[in-house]
Every structure is written in structure tokens, then in C-alpha cells.
Amino acid sequence: MKFYLSSYKLGNEIEKLKAMISLSNKRTAYISNALDFSDDSERRKQSEQADIDQLNIVGLSDIEKIDLRDYFSKKDELEKKISGFDVIWVRGGNCFVLRQAMKLSGFDEILKDLFKKEGIIYGGYSAGVCVLAPTLKGIDLIDDPKVNPYTNQEEIIWDGVDLLDYTILPHYKSDHFESEKVDEAVEYMKNNKIPFKPLRDGEVIIIE
């Protein structure tokens, strides 16, 4: 699996992203469950479309929105569905909500299996990259862990998906409403000796 991990939106490495996807079939699964806390359906629709428009610009035109809620307790069905995609793009929102959706659908386990395969690209930004960490401790200083839109998930999930051995902290020292909270998270990570990498908006971590 290759990774394109942005602080916000596509970031400033668009040409590198184009190069990463140039040899793939470019079928893209777009996942926006980090927004499941929102009741503003029109605003959500506009935000999702803005993401898809950006992905179209880099050459990803065959995009299908995958709602993990449709696969709660249906891991095998989701695994079969995801196997048809070359790119998985996971957007921002609330990291804890996204983590809940991943667990309830089995998507976290599916990603661990895909991690071993070549030719798959995982991309995303904000919550979509934070969730890959070993732990979500410290992220609670940025996102509210008590937000729970799913009645079948009662406990807060503190374990990340654990595809990275560090936590990405997006929106660091940026013109973003969460930047001050990120400063607090940075101090928490340092004080608790949790490996982390801060990203300013525009910055991207690429792993090939």
C-alpha cells in the first residue's frame, strides 16, 4: 500500500499524487464517514462534492462514495466491494466518529489486509490520516471523542488503525480553526512520549 497523507484537502504535492496514480486503473472509493456527526445534509453534500471535484482534477474520475454505515456488521460484503478499487480516499471530520465507523464495518481490519498488497493507494486528509495512528490519545484535544452518531457503538475507541507507527497532527501552525488545539496536542504528545509528526496545511506525507 502507498500513502498520500495530507493535512488539508489535496495539499501541495498534487504532481506527486498524479505520478502515484498514473499506472493504476484509478477506480476510487471516497469515504466521508468522519462527517456523520453533522445534521447539515446540504453543507455536507457541497463539501463532499468539492472533494470529488479536486480528485477529478488529478485524474481520478471514476469515483464512488462508499458509506461505511451501509456495511455495519457486513465486513465480508465491504471487503468484496473495496477489492474493486485502486485508490481509497478518506476525508476529514471527526476522527473518533470515523474510527467508530471503521470498526463497526470491519474496514479497519480490511485496511490491515490491504496494507500488505501492492498497487493500492490510501489517501486522505485531517481525520482520514489521524486515524492511521497506533493511538488516538491526544487527538481528543482536537476532536470531541464523546460524539457518537451510532447507537451500536457505546464506548470510545482509543486505538487507532495502527498502519503508521506515529500520529499525524494536521493543521499545525496553519490558518485553520483547529490550529490552537493542535498546539495543545503537540505538547501532549511530547509530554507523554507519543511519536508524532505535525503537518501544516499544504504539507503532505508520501510513503511509497
Secondary structure as UniProt FT lines:
FT   STRAND          2..6
FT   TURN            9..12
FT   HELIX           14..21
FT   TURN            22..23
FT   STRAND          28..31
FT   HELIX           33..35
FT   TURN            36..37
FT   HELIX           41..57
FT   TURN            58..59
FT   STRAND          63..65
FT   HELIX           68..71
FT   TURN            72..73
FT   HELIX           75..82
FT   TURN            83..84
FT   STRAND          87..90
FT   HELIX           95..105
FT   HELIX           107..114
FT   TURN            115..116
FT   TURN            118..119
FT   STRAND          121..125
FT   HELIX           127..130
FT   TURN            131..132
FT   TURN            137..138
FT   HELIX           139..141
FT   TURN            145..146
FT   TURN            151..152
FT   STRAND          167..169
FT   TURN            172..173
FT   TURN            177..178
FT   HELIX           179..191
FT   TURN            192..193
FT   STRAND          196..198
FT   TURN            201..202
FT   STRAND          204..207
//
